[in-house]
Amino acid sequence: MGRLVINHSTNIEGLIPILQKLSRNINIRTITPGVISRVRGRSSKLIIRLSVKTINGYKAIARKGKTAQEIFISTDLSKDQLKQMIEIYNNK
């Protein structure tokens, strides 16, 4: 079971419950929400997409409305496996 690091006082609305469910997977070591920024486009609902591979996992981007937040996921899962898990929790 992974660990969810909550080191920011603010997160995108609805993001933490999804990350908590994701962190329950045995193959995920750590999930760390990162910087929040403003973006040009609009996303009507919360969407999490994988971005790039990092040294020990992947970076993902969560978007809702005009706000985006980085998420760092430390895992041994492949990109396709992690993408499938994220899609399952995105649609719930």
Secondary structure, 3 states (H helix, E strand, C coil): CCEECCCCCCCCCCHHHHHHHHHCCCCEEEEEEEEEEEEEEEEEEEEEEEEEEECCEEEEEEEEEEEEEEEEEEECCCHHHHHHHHHHHHCC
